[in-house]
Amino acid sequence: MTAFTAELIGTMFLILLGNGVVANVILKGTKGNNAGWMVITTGWALAVFVGVVIAAPYSGAHLNPAVTIGLALVHKFSWSKVGSYLLAQMLGAVIGSFLVWVVYIDHFKTTTDAETQLAVFSTSPAIRNLLFNLLSEIVGTFVLVFVVFYFTTAEITDHKTPIGLGSLGALPVAFLVWAIGLSLGGTTGYAINPARDFGPRIVHAILPIKEKGSSNWKYAWVPVIGPFIGAVIAAILYLILQG
């Protein structure tokens, strides 16, 4: 598997399971209907775990354009690879969100509220205030990217006794995303990932969803620009602290 394929498939699983848990909680007639915020944040954390497990050995499992840009800014990733990673992440997000629609198509048909349908694909603010909505995405992504800079390999390297956690090494990023969702996600739905929001929003715009409303493009720039700003701030602070 190439790095491009790993980022695509990893992001696809991330969105399939992440947006899938949202669909399960908010669409009409599902087994998980009205299960609540804890289920959504836990589902997203586990979705991150699955995506990272798949992609990490081949691409480093960025699964997020903001993470890719942040790592490049602090010289932990080559700028020559950034474009291919961003494309793979976007395509993976598109495919993953399309699969969510396929799985829950009957429940989309019975859910007539347009805002609820859109919420399965993309984020929206609890209180619309674009300045503070942007700030929420900046802070959430800052936390994500800054902490990622300090992740270490989940191994004890000894030439006689190598000890590692294998796939369990993906747990730290899952816990990190879970913490962000629980603590900071209530304002905007914590996109903290431009591909996670923009790709599925495109899918929502083109799918033949019954009684579909607007894809809310007037807000769409917030969960794209905010994460990139957060990543840049995290990179700058990291470089300053490293001297």
Protein Blocks (a to p, Z undefined) as FASTA:
>chain_A
ZZklmmmmmmmmmmmmmmmmmmmmmmghiakgonbjklmmmmmmmmmmmmmmmmmmmnop
nopaklmmmmmmnopacfklmmmmmmmmmmmmmmmmmmmmmmmmmmmmmmmbfklmmmmm
mccdfbdcfklmmmmmmmmmmmmmmmmmmpccdbdddfklccdekjmlmmmmmmmmmmmm
mmmmmmnopnopaklmmmmmmmmmmpccehiacehlmlmmmmmmmmmmmmmmmmmmmmmm
nZZ
